[in-house]
Amino acid sequence: MKSENQTGAVEFLLLGLSDDPELQPIPFGLFLSMYVVTVLGNLLIILAICSNSHLRTPMYFFLSNLSFTDISFSTSTVPRMLVNIQRQSNTIIYTDCLTQVCFVLVFAGGKTFSLQQWLMTVMGPSAIPSGTQSS
């Protein structure tokens, strides 16, 4: 019986912005600052809605839900990218990649659902077409 090569890819090669180690602090600082601003801004929105009793309406509930989903969506990808930039590593294991893709898809779907619910709450029932028109 003829034997064949049974090896498979166990990691993916990531192509980064730059391979030059001297330029790595620039994208690291840029992405870290954007991540911190995103997380802190969304946490501030959630805290403002939770602390003020006048903001406990359905519209603000969905806005806080959208903020939480945005934090989760950013946290599923950016920290791993920051670690890879800091370590100057350009590989990701296959299972880690699949896990990250699953989280991104879950949070993207949740974000879309939250945004649709928030828009329907803001627009109100008068903006929903009834399907019947009277002349």
C-alpha positions as CSV (number, residue, x, y, z in Angstrom):
1,M,0.0,0.0,0.0
2,K,1.3,3.4,-0.9
3,S,1.8,5.8,2.0
4,E,0.8,9.5,1.6
5,N,1.8,12.6,3.5
6,Q,-0.7,13.0,6.3
7,T,0.5,16.3,7.6
8,G,-1.9,19.2,7.9
9,A,-1.7,22.9,8.6
10,V,-1.8,23.5,12.4
11,E,-1.4,27.3,12.2
12,F,-2.1,30.1,9.9
13,L,0.5,32.7,8.9
14,L,-0.7,36.3,9.6
15,L,0.6,39.0,7.3
16,G,1.0,42.1,9.4
17,L,1.4,45.8,8.7
18,S,5.2,45.7,9.0
19,D,7.9,43.2,9.6
20,D,10.3,45.8,10.8
21,P,10.7,45.5,14.6
22,E,11.4,49.2,14.9
23,L,8.0,50.1,13.4
24,Q,6.0,47.7,15.6
25,P,5.3,50.2,18.5
26,I,3.4,52.5,16.0
27,P,0.6,50.1,15.1
28,F,0.6,48.7,18.7
29,G,0.0,52.1,20.2
30,L,-2.5,53.0,17.6
31,F,-4.6,49.9,18.0
32,L,-4.3,49.9,21.8
33,S,-5.5,53.5,22.0
34,M,-8.5,52.8,19.7
35,Y,-9.4,49.7,21.8
36,V,-9.2,51.6,25.1
37,V,-11.3,54.5,23.8
38,T,-13.9,52.0,22.4
39,V,-14.1,50.0,25.7
40,L,-14.1,53.1,28.0
41,G,-16.6,54.9,25.8
42,N,-19.1,52.0,25.7
43,L,-18.6,51.4,29.5
44,L,-19.4,55.1,30.1
45,I,-22.6,54.8,28.1
46,I,-23.6,51.7,30.1
47,L,-22.8,53.3,33.4
48,A,-24.7,56.5,32.5
49,I,-27.8,54.5,31.5
50,C,-27.7,52.3,34.6
51,S,-27.1,55.2,37.1
52,N,-29.8,57.6,35.8
53,S,-33.4,56.5,36.5
54,H,-34.7,58.7,33.7
55,L,-32.8,56.7,31.1
56,R,-34.5,53.4,31.9
57,T,-36.6,53.4,28.8
58,P,-36.6,50.7,26.1
59,M,-34.6,52.9,23.8
60,Y,-31.7,53.3,26.3
61,F,-31.9,49.6,27.3
62,F,-31.2,48.6,23.7
63,L,-28.5,51.3,23.5
64,S,-26.8,49.8,26.5
65,N,-27.2,46.3,25.0
66,L,-25.6,47.6,21.8
67,S,-22.7,49.1,23.8
68,F,-22.1,45.8,25.6
69,T,-22.1,44.0,22.2
70,D,-19.6,46.5,20.8
71,I,-17.3,45.8,23.8
72,S,-17.6,42.1,23.3
73,F,-17.1,42.4,19.5
74,S,-13.9,44.4,19.9
75,T,-12.6,42.2,22.7
76,S,-12.9,39.1,20.6
77,T,-10.2,40.3,18.1
78,V,-8.1,43.2,19.3
79,P,-6.4,41.8,22.3
80,R,-5.1,38.8,20.3
81,M,-3.8,41.2,17.6
82,L,-2.1,43.3,20.3
83,V,-0.4,40.3,21.7
84,N,0.8,39.2,18.3
85,I,2.2,42.7,17.6
86,Q,4.0,42.8,20.9
87,R,5.5,39.3,20.6
88,Q,6.3,39.9,16.9
89,S,4.5,36.6,16.2
90,N,2.8,36.2,12.9
91,T,1.1,32.8,13.4
92,I,-2.2,31.7,14.9
93,I,-3.2,28.2,15.8
94,Y,-6.1,26.7,13.7
95,T,-8.3,26.1,16.8
96,D,-7.7,29.7,18.1
97,C,-8.6,31.0,14.7
98,L,-11.9,29.1,14.6
99,T,-12.7,30.1,18.1
100,Q,-12.1,33.8,17.3
101,V,-14.2,33.5,14.1
102,C,-17.1,31.9,16.1
103,F,-17.0,34.8,18.7
104,V,-16.9,37.4,15.9
105,L,-19.9,35.9,14.2
106,V,-21.9,35.6,17.4
107,F,-21.2,39.2,18.4
108,A,-21.7,40.5,14.9
109,G,-25.1,38.8,14.8
110,G,-26.0,40.1,18.3
111,K,-24.9,43.6,17.2
112,T,-27.1,43.5,14.1
113,F,-30.1,42.2,16.2
114,S,-29.6,44.9,18.9
115,L,-29.3,47.6,16.3
116,Q,-32.5,46.6,14.6
117,Q,-34.3,46.4,17.9
118,W,-33.0,49.8,18.9
119,L,-34.1,51.4,15.6
120,M,-37.5,49.9,15.9
121,T,-37.8,51.2,19.5
122,V,-36.7,54.7,18.4
123,M,-38.9,54.9,15.3
124,G,-41.9,53.5,17.2
125,P,-44.9,51.6,15.8
126,S,-46.0,54.4,13.6
127,A,-43.0,53.9,11.3
128,I,-43.8,50.2,10.7
129,P,-45.8,49.7,7.5
130,S,-49.1,48.1,8.2
131,G,-49.5,46.5,4.7
132,T,-52.9,48.1,4.1
133,Q,-53.4,51.5,2.7
134,S,-56.6,53.4,2.8
135,S,-57.5,55.7,0.0
